[in-house]
Amino acid sequence: MPDASLSKVPQLRSTEKHSVRRTSWAELFNDLVFTVIVAQLAQRLLTSLSGWALAGFFLLYVPVWWLWNGETHYSTRFDSERDVVHRSLGSLQLLGLIVLAATIPKALEQNLPSMIYALTYSAVRIILLIEYGRAWVYVSEARPYIRHLCIGFGLSILVWIGSAFVPVPYRYGLWILALCIELGTPLTSSGGRLHNALPPDVRHLPERYGLFTLILLGQTVSSAAQGLIKSGFETNTVLATILGGFIIIGLWWAYFDRLDDDAVRQVSAGKSTRPYTIWLYLHLPLTVALTMAGVGLTLAIEGVDAPRLSAPVQWLMTGSVAGYFLIEAGISLTSLLSGPPHPSFVRGIAARFGLALVLIIIRLTTSLDTITLLGITAGLILVLILSDQLGPEAPDSAERIKI
């Protein structure tokens, strides 16, 4: 029998090749807290679509996604179900995330919320470093990997803390510098080699990204409902909301028909980490596009009675959906590059790229009302889904890449 005491401390999960691992209740609770933060970010964007508002949205969004990503990658490698210390540290992180969510409405407008945002972000990242410190103690073979991450992340945290005491706008420049350090740490050549040595769980990690995408789709549903509530239950408003619902269902269908773990499996097989890295980082703009699509739906439904939607709303709506499918094409490309080629991946990439291109052309050449824009978008997504369903079925990832 396995030693029960080992389940109470960090342990290397990468060696569990044949385990059936699922997302824990603690991870799901963590995801729900992040949806509150994303909702606050969406509310910021609803108030203005100016260039500065969009820049501020991205500046605040990227750190939030990176916080979620950091805890997810620790858990996929070292989480133990009965590790009470890990659960306690995770609870402290959740408290920090609640404070972070409260700062977002004024994080770029007032000095104190901006300072608290930077310091709270730093505190949550410090807790993650403490978790890695525990893994250093209990998992000796992971020490090179942990050392590499802690050096880069630790340097970034120092920049974040220092930024709280620097006046605006230089503070935001330090945030960007710190994010570049953090986002770049796993991308170095040594970081790639360490991914091969300590690969993520091939079942757990794709499920975590899929669940987070699913939760953000739920946030998009909430945005569509918000537009209906604000606009009233008129015929045009209800029709626009139904078309928006079809678009959301299509976004869900298109992603989860292509939720392959080929790139993750390739890392576990000791092969190139490049497709995996692309797969991982593409989920950042994917979640951004989903959040923006929700905001676009809200504004489009609110403007349903206008003869033409305003140009910013049309760009937000078509741009977010087009971007979403371009990113999906990139994710499908990582599957194509990770194993033997298959027609289903080629077809999927072409269909997604084509849909995005058509939407961009429509926006460049026409100016549409809400019903027409949403109807065309929903129709294009329906064609893509039919293309996926009628095309050749993709082989299972386990059949393409043996580990």
Secondary structure, DSSP 8 states (H G I E B T S, - for coil): ---GGGGGS---GGG-TT------HHHHHHHHHHHHHHHHHHHHHHH--SHHHHHHHHHHHHHHHHHHHHHHHHHHHH--TT-HHHHHHHHHHHHHHHHHHHHGGGTTTSHHHHHHHHHHHHHHHHHHHHHHHHHHHH-GGGHHHHHHHHHHHHHHHHHHHHHTTS-TTHHHHHHHHHHHHHHHGGGSHHHHHHHHHS---TTHHHHHHHHHHHHHHHHHHHHHHHHHHHH-S-HHHHHHHHHHHHHHHHHHHHHHTT---HHHHHHHTT--SHHHHHHHHHHHHHHHHHHHHHHHHHHHHHTTTSSS--HHHHHHHHHHHHHHHHHHHHHHHHHHHHSS--HHHHHHHHHHHHHHHHHHHHHHH----HHHHHHHHHHHHHHHHHHHHHS-----HHHHS--
